[in-house]
Amino acid sequence: MELGHSIEMSVILRKGCTMTRVAVMSVLIGLLSLGTDTIGWAVDDHGSRLAIVSPTQGEVIKGDSVQVRYKLSKGTEATHIHCYVDGEYQKGFKGMVNGLTRGSHEIKLVAASHDHDALGAEAVVTIEVE
């Protein structure tokens, strides 16, 4: 094999390695996103994971109430969630937010411990009420 051919083969092999790395990274990113649907999970140090399933970000709501569906993986500390609407705690929250006025509202869920301490897992959506 001549010197010119070995340099050419070396360049081809390096290009092949780069393409392989790109393909592997693409597969890994795809695998990491499996099962997340359009839900963004927030995870805390205790393994709690929280995501709002509905309403979705920017959803337009007709009427003055909305059902908030969420997924909570409790980890080692979380026992329940706290709900806040526009920063105000919703005492006794059971999945329904009532009394919404027209306009934009932020719904925030926070994973909480048995002692009601807020944990790091939280999820937020902003909705528009007509």
C-alpha positions as CSV (number, residue, x, y, z in Angstrom):
1,M,0.0,0.0,0.0
2,E,1.4,3.4,-0.9
3,L,1.7,6.3,1.5
4,G,-1.1,8.3,-0.3
5,H,-3.6,5.4,0.2
6,S,-2.8,5.0,3.9
7,I,-3.4,8.7,4.5
8,E,-6.7,8.4,2.6
9,M,-7.7,5.4,4.7
10,S,-6.8,7.2,7.9
11,V,-9.1,10.2,6.9
12,I,-11.9,7.8,6.0
13,L,-11.6,6.0,9.3
14,R,-11.6,9.2,11.3
15,K,-14.8,10.4,9.4
16,G,-16.3,7.0,10.2
17,C,-15.6,7.3,13.9
18,T,-17.2,10.8,14.0
19,M,-20.3,9.5,12.2
20,T,-20.5,6.6,14.6
21,R,-20.3,9.0,17.6
22,V,-23.0,11.2,16.1
23,A,-25.2,8.1,15.6
24,V,-24.6,6.8,19.1
25,M,-25.4,10.2,20.7
26,S,-28.6,10.5,18.6
27,V,-29.7,7.1,19.8
28,L,-28.9,7.9,23.4
29,I,-30.8,11.2,23.3
30,G,-33.8,9.4,21.7
31,L,-33.8,6.7,24.4
32,L,-33.6,9.3,27.2
33,S,-36.7,11.0,25.8
34,L,-38.8,7.8,25.6
35,G,-41.8,7.7,27.8
36,T,-41.8,11.4,28.5
37,D,-44.6,12.3,26.1
38,T,-44.7,16.1,26.2
39,I,-44.4,16.1,30.0
40,G,-41.4,17.7,31.5
41,W,-40.4,15.9,34.7
42,A,-38.8,17.8,37.6
43,V,-36.7,15.6,39.8
44,D,-35.4,16.4,43.3
45,D,-32.5,15.0,45.4
46,H,-34.8,12.4,47.1
47,G,-35.9,10.9,43.8
48,S,-39.3,12.6,43.7
49,R,-40.5,13.4,40.2
50,L,-43.4,15.6,39.3
51,A,-45.1,16.6,36.1
52,I,-48.3,18.4,35.2
53,V,-50.2,16.2,32.6
54,S,-53.0,18.7,32.1
55,P,-53.7,21.5,31.5
56,T,-50.9,22.0,29.1
57,Q,-48.7,25.1,28.8
58,G,-50.6,28.0,27.2
59,E,-53.9,26.1,27.1
60,V,-57.0,28.2,26.8
61,I,-59.7,27.4,29.5
62,K,-63.3,28.3,29.1
63,G,-65.1,28.8,32.4
64,D,-63.7,29.5,35.9
65,S,-62.3,26.1,36.8
66,V,-59.8,23.6,35.6
67,Q,-58.9,20.1,36.6
68,V,-55.2,19.7,37.2
69,R,-53.9,16.2,36.4
70,Y,-50.3,15.4,37.4
71,K,-47.9,12.5,37.8
72,L,-45.9,12.2,41.1
73,S,-43.2,9.6,41.7
74,K,-42.8,10.0,45.4
75,G,-39.1,9.0,45.9
76,T,-38.1,8.7,49.5
77,E,-39.6,11.9,50.9
78,A,-42.7,13.1,49.0
79,T,-46.1,12.1,50.2
80,H,-48.3,14.6,48.4
81,I,-48.3,17.8,46.4
82,H,-49.1,21.5,47.2
83,C,-50.8,23.6,44.6
84,Y,-50.3,27.3,44.0
85,V,-52.3,29.6,41.7
86,D,-50.5,32.9,40.9
87,G,-48.4,32.3,44.0
88,E,-51.3,31.6,46.4
89,Y,-51.5,28.3,48.2
90,Q,-54.6,26.3,47.4
91,K,-55.5,24.7,50.7
92,G,-57.3,21.4,50.4
93,F,-56.4,21.0,46.7
94,K,-57.9,17.8,45.4
95,G,-57.2,18.2,41.7
96,M,-59.6,21.0,40.8
97,V,-58.8,24.7,40.7
98,N,-61.9,26.9,41.0
99,G,-62.7,30.6,40.9
100,L,-60.4,31.6,38.1
101,T,-60.9,35.0,36.6
102,R,-60.3,35.9,33.0
103,G,-56.7,36.3,32.0
104,S,-53.4,34.5,32.5
105,H,-52.8,32.3,35.5
106,E,-49.8,30.3,36.7
107,I,-50.5,26.9,38.2
108,K,-47.6,25.5,40.2
109,L,-47.4,22.1,41.9
110,V,-44.7,21.3,44.4
111,A,-43.9,17.9,45.9
112,A,-44.2,18.0,49.7
113,S,-43.1,15.7,52.6
114,H,-45.3,14.3,55.3
115,D,-44.5,17.4,57.4
116,H,-45.6,19.6,54.5
117,D,-42.1,20.7,53.7
118,A,-41.6,21.7,50.1
119,L,-39.2,19.4,48.2
120,G,-37.3,20.2,45.0
121,A,-39.6,18.6,42.5
122,E,-42.1,21.1,41.1
123,A,-44.0,21.7,37.8
124,V,-45.5,24.9,36.4
125,V,-47.9,25.7,33.6
126,T,-49.4,29.0,32.6
127,I,-53.0,28.9,31.2
128,E,-55.3,31.5,29.7
129,V,-58.9,31.7,31.0
130,E,-61.6,33.1,28.7
